[in-house]
Amino acid sequence: MGTKKIQFSSTTTRFFFDADFAQLEKLVSKDQAIIITDEHVFEAHKKKLKGWNTIVLKPGEQYKVQQTVDVVIDQLLAMGADRQTVLIGFGGGVVTDITGYVAGIYMRGIDFGFIPSSLLAMVDASIGGKNGIDVGVYKNMVGLIRQPSFLIYDYSLLKTLPINEWQNGFAEIIKHACIKDASMFKELATNSLPFYRKNTKSLAKLVQKNALLKASIVSKDEFEKADRKLLNFGHTIGHAIENLYELSHGQAISIGMTYAAIISHQLKFFKDAEAVVSLLNKYGLPTLVDFDANKAFKVLLKDKKKDNISIHYILLEKIGKGVVQPLLFVQLKDIFQKFK
């Protein structure tokens, strides 16, 4: 089992790679812990959860809202949770987002950790301390940045994932390759989704590489003043259409990366837009789609990355090198209209 420690501004997070669910009892006692999960994960892993205090949520992005948070807090009060309680988010990105957010506000902040159960959560959602909820169609509009004390990586949990959840995770893996790791991009192009599903060792190496890549970026720029912005590649259009069209996160980000690659070709003379689109297609992700540019633009105007006249857009100079490009809204609106 490989353990890595990453130092953030106020917390050291321990990453337990090649671990299993049983690692949890070595980190926190059952009396002290409350696990937050959803109905799908609970049904799939009832045996593992036996004897643990558990709060079970409705699954899905539509429940990543303040009403769910209020219900969780009511249950914590009923269970007698105090400042010594440790919350554990056991699930995908929705569960980890809600758990981290509740842990940040309950009694002004209590300890928490994650056991990510989806590929997307393992490589992206559970890492970096961004915890929060949606407000209507606006993604992650309310929340805070606060790091978990630990993450436990149990790759056996991925066996229960449907194919679309694997595709979701690979959208973020491809994103990391595009902005920071040209050699990973080549590896992904050489291999395939069925290959990683069959080869646990190769998958474990890929997951660890992606988790540590993101953690390294965040540890140097926790509050998104510089390089952390690169992690938003594909997320500008992606977040604008995700809830609007009830897409999965991976689908939305894949579409966002496609259009970001095209804009990169137009503004940065990026030569490999076709290679990005081809790789996304190879992993079963959508690329060029028809969406209402005016509706998407209106949602984008509420994006957290904007100021009054412009937005920080992430483009590619080449595979493995993302850049932050301020774009005026008038420019962006013109680009959106051309997409129609």
C-alpha positions in Angstrom: 0.0 0.0 0.0 1.4 3.4 -1.0 0.8 6.4 1.3 1.6 9.9 0.1 1.3 13.1 2.2 0.5 16.4 0.6 0.7 19.6 2.6 -1.9 22.2 1.9 -2.3 25.7 3.6 -3.9 24.4 6.8 -4.0 20.6 6.5 -1.8 17.6 5.6 -3.8 15.2 3.5 -2.8 11.5 3.5 -3.5 9.6 0.3 -3.8 5.8 0.9 -3.3 4.2 -2.5 -3.9 0.5 -3.2 -5.8 0.4 0.1 -9.2 -1.0 1.0 -12.3 0.1 2.9 -10.9 -1.7 6.1 -8.2 1.0 6.3 -10.9 3.3 7.6 -11.0 1.6 11.0 -7.3 2.2 11.5 -7.8 5.9 11.0 -11.0 6.6 13.0 -13.1 4.6 15.5 -16.7 3.6 14.6 -17.9 5.6 17.6 -16.4 8.8 16.3 -17.2 8.4 12.6 -20.3 9.1 10.6 -20.3 7.9 7.0 -22.3 9.9 4.4 -23.1 7.9 1.2 -25.9 7.5 -1.3 -28.5 4.7 -1.9 -26.6 3.2 -4.8 -23.3 2.9 -2.9 -25.1 1.7 0.3 -26.9 -1.1 -1.6 -23.7 -2.2 -3.3 -21.6 -2.2 -0.1 -23.9 -3.0 2.7 -21.5 -5.6 4.2 -18.7 -3.0 4.4 -21.0 -0.5 6.1 -22.2 -2.9 8.8 -21.6 -1.4 12.3 -20.8 2.1 11.0 -23.1 5.1 11.7 -24.4 6.0 8.2 -26.4 8.7 6.6 -27.8 7.7 3.2 -28.7 10.3 0.6 -30.7 10.2 -2.6 -28.2 9.7 -5.6 -27.7 12.2 -8.3 -26.6 15.8 -9.1 -30.2 17.1 -8.6 -29.8 16.4 -4.9 -26.6 18.4 -4.6 -28.5 21.3 -3.1 -29.0 23.2 0.2 -32.1 21.2 1.1 -30.0 18.0 1.2 -27.4 19.7 3.3 -30.2 20.8 5.8 -31.4 17.2 6.0 -27.8 15.9 6.7 -27.3 18.5 9.5 -30.6 17.6 11.1 -29.5 13.9 11.1 -26.1 14.8 12.5 -27.8 16.7 15.4 -30.1 13.7 16.0 -27.1 11.4 16.1 -25.3 13.6 18.6 -22.4 14.6 16.3 -20.0 17.0 18.0 -16.7 18.6 17.3 -14.8 15.3 17.7 -17.0 13.6 15.1 -15.3 12.7 11.8 -17.4 12.7 8.6 -16.5 10.3 5.8 -17.8 10.8 2.3 -18.1 7.3 0.8 -19.3 7.7 -2.8 -18.9 9.7 -6.0 -18.4 13.5 -6.5 -21.9 14.5 -5.3 -21.3 12.7 -2.0 -17.8 14.0 -1.5 -18.9 17.6 -2.4 -21.7 17.5 0.1 -19.7 15.8 2.9 -16.8 18.3 2.6 -19.3 21.2 2.6 -21.2 19.9 5.7 -18.0 19.2 7.5 -16.9 22.8 6.8 -20.0 24.4 8.3 -21.2 22.0 11.0 -20.2 23.5 14.4 -18.0 25.8 12.4 -15.9 23.0 11.0 -15.2 19.3 11.9 -12.7 16.8 10.5 -13.5 14.7 7.4 -12.1 12.2 4.9 -13.1 10.5 1.7 -13.4 7.0 0.3 -14.1 7.8 -3.4 -16.1 5.1 -5.1 -16.2 6.3 -8.7 -13.3 6.9 -11.1 -14.3 10.6 -11.4 -14.1 11.0 -7.6 -10.8 9.2 -7.4 -9.0 11.4 -10.0 -10.8 14.7 -9.5 -13.9 15.4 -7.4 -12.5 14.2 -4.0 -9.1 16.1 -4.5 -8.4 19.7 -3.9 -10.8 20.8 -1.2 -13.5 22.3 -3.4 -16.7 21.4 -1.6 -20.1 22.8 -2.3 -23.6 22.6 -3.8 -25.5 23.8 -6.9 -28.1 26.6 -7.0 -30.6 25.8 -9.8 -28.6 25.4 -13.1 -25.6 27.1 -11.6 -22.9 24.5 -10.7 -21.1 24.7 -7.4 -22.3 28.2 -6.7 -22.1 27.9 -2.9 -19.3 26.2 -1.0 -15.8 26.5 0.5 -12.3 25.3 0.1 -11.2 22.9 2.8 -9.0 19.9 2.6 -9.9 16.3 3.8 -7.6 14.7 6.3 -7.3 11.5 4.3 -8.4 9.7 1.1 -8.7 5.9 0.9 -8.3 4.4 -2.6 -10.0 1.0 -2.9 -9.9 0.0 -6.6 -12.2 -2.9 -6.0 -15.0 -0.4 -5.6 -14.8 0.4 -9.3 -16.0 -3.1 -10.2 -19.6 -2.1 -9.6 -19.4 1.0 -11.9 -21.5 1.1 -15.1 -19.7 2.0 -18.3 -20.9 5.6 -18.3 -19.2 6.2 -14.9 -15.9 5.0 -16.3 -16.3 7.4 -19.2 -17.1 10.2 -16.7 -13.8 9.6 -15.0 -11.8 9.4 -18.2 -13.0 12.9 -19.2 -11.1 14.3 -16.2 -8.1 12.1 -16.9 -7.9 13.3 -20.5 -8.2 16.9 -19.2 -5.2 16.4 -17.0 -3.2 15.0 -19.9 -4.2 17.9 -22.1 -3.1 20.7 -19.7 -0.1 19.1 -18.0 1.1 15.7 -19.2 1.8 15.0 -22.9 3.2 11.5 -22.1 -0.1 10.6 -20.4 -1.9 11.8 -23.5 0.2 9.4 -25.6 -0.5 6.5 -23.1 -4.2 7.1 -23.3 -4.1 7.2 -27.1 -2.2 3.9 -27.1 -4.6 2.1 -24.7 -8.3 2.1 -24.3 -11.1 2.1 -21.7 -11.5 -1.7 -21.9 -7.8 -2.1 -21.4 -7.9 -0.1 -18.1 -11.0 -1.9 -16.9 -9.2 -5.3 -17.3 -5.7 -4.3 -16.1 -6.0 -3.3 -12.5 -2.2 -2.5 -12.1 -2.3 -0.1 -15.1 -5.5 1.5 -13.8 -4.0 1.9 -10.3 -0.9 3.6 -11.7 -3.1 5.9 -13.9 -5.3 6.8 -10.9 -2.4 7.6 -8.7 -0.7 9.7 -11.3 -3.8 11.8 -11.9 -4.6 12.2 -8.2 -1.1 13.3 -7.4 -1.0 15.6 -10.5 -4.1 17.4 -9.3 -2.9 17.5 -5.6 0.4 18.9 -6.7 -1.2 21.8 -8.7 -3.6 22.5 -5.8 -0.9 22.5 -3.1 1.0 25.2 -4.9 -2.1 27.3 -5.7 -4.9 26.2 -3.3 -7.1 29.3 -3.8 -6.9 29.5 -7.6 -4.8 32.5 -8.1 -2.5 31.0 -10.8 -2.0 27.4 -12.1 -5.0 25.9 -10.4 -7.1 27.7 -13.0 -5.8 25.3 -15.6 -7.9 22.6 -14.0 -10.9 24.4 -15.4 -10.1 23.3 -18.9 -13.4 22.3 -20.6 -15.3 23.5 -17.5 -16.4 26.9 -18.8 -18.8 25.7 -21.5 -19.1 22.4 -19.6 -20.6 23.9 -16.5 -22.8 26.2 -18.6 -24.5 23.2 -20.3 -24.2 20.4 -17.6 -27.3 21.2 -15.6 -29.0 23.0 -18.5 -29.2 19.7 -20.4 -29.0 17.3 -17.5 -25.7 15.9 -18.7 -23.2 13.8 -16.7 -20.2 15.8 -15.6 -17.9 13.8 -17.9 -20.2 14.4 -20.9 -20.4 18.1 -20.2 -16.6 18.5 -19.7 -15.9 16.5 -22.8 -18.0 18.8 -24.9 -16.4 21.8 -23.2 -12.9 20.5 -24.0 -13.9 20.0 -27.6 -14.9 23.6 -28.0 -11.9 24.8 -25.9 -9.6 22.9 -28.3 -11.3 24.6 -31.3 -11.0 28.0 -29.7 -7.3 27.2 -28.9 -6.8 26.5 -32.6 -8.4 29.8 -33.5 -6.6 32.0 -30.9 -3.4 30.1 -30.0 -2.7 28.2 -33.3 -3.1 25.0 -31.4 -2.4 22.2 -33.9 -3.8 19.1 -32.2 -7.6 19.9 -31.8 -8.4 16.8 -33.9 -6.2 14.6 -31.6 -8.1 15.9 -28.6 -11.5 15.2 -30.2 -10.3 11.8 -31.4 -9.2 10.8 -27.9 -12.5 11.9 -26.3 -14.4 9.9 -28.9 -12.1 6.8 -28.3 -13.2 6.8 -24.6 -16.9 7.0 -25.5 -17.3 10.7 -24.7 -19.4 13.2 -26.7 -17.7 16.0 -28.6 -19.4 18.3 -31.2 -23.0 18.7 -30.2 -25.8 21.2 -30.9 -26.6 23.3 -27.9 -28.5 26.6 -27.4 -25.6 29.1 -27.4 -27.7 32.0 -26.0 -29.0 29.9 -23.1 -25.5 28.6 -22.3 -24.0 32.1 -22.5 -26.6 33.4 -20.0 -25.6 30.7 -17.5 -21.9 31.4 -18.2 -22.5 35.0 -17.2 -22.9 33.7 -13.6 -19.6 31.8 -13.7 -17.4 32.2 -10.7 -14.3 32.7 -12.9 -15.6 36.0 -14.4 -15.2 39.7 -13.6 -17.4 42.4 -15.0 -16.2 42.3 -18.6 -14.2 39.1 -19.1 -13.7 35.5 -18.0 -10.5 33.4 -17.6 -10.7 30.8 -20.3 -8.4 27.8 -20.4 -6.8 27.1 -23.8 -4.1 24.8 -25.1 -0.8 26.0 -26.7 0.1 22.3 -27.3 -0.7 18.9 -25.8 0.5 19.0 -22.2 0.5 22.8 -22.0 -2.6 24.7 -20.9 -2.7 28.5 -20.6 -5.0 31.0 -18.9 -6.5 33.3 -21.6 -8.7 36.3 -20.5 -11.5 36.6 -22.9 -13.9 39.6 -23.1 -17.6 38.6 -23.0 -18.1 40.3 -26.3 -15.4 38.1 -27.8 -16.9 35.0 -26.2 -20.4 35.8 -27.3 -19.2 36.1 -30.9 -17.4 32.7 -30.5 -20.6 31.1 -29.1 -22.7 32.5 -32.0 -20.3 30.9 -34.4 -20.8 27.5 -32.7 -24.4 27.6 -33.7 
